[in-house]
């Protein structure tokens, strides 16, 4: 049976944003190595942004495990 999206739990929302943060963060960490023509400052900025997004995604993922689920 399909779940209603209107009744989304905090756990679902945390995991949703965690996955988005992890994907964008890992992309930000990989792009400086794959792209050519970037200056050293651009590479450092992308690495910093990727690290921050990955760290934020990990925090949200851990929080989604620790948040108690809704009981039926």
Secondary structure, DSSP 4 states (H G I P E B T S, - for coil): -PPPGGG--HHHHHHHHHHHHHHHHHHHHHHHHH-SS--HHHHHHHHHHHHHHHHHHHHHHHHHHHSPPPP-
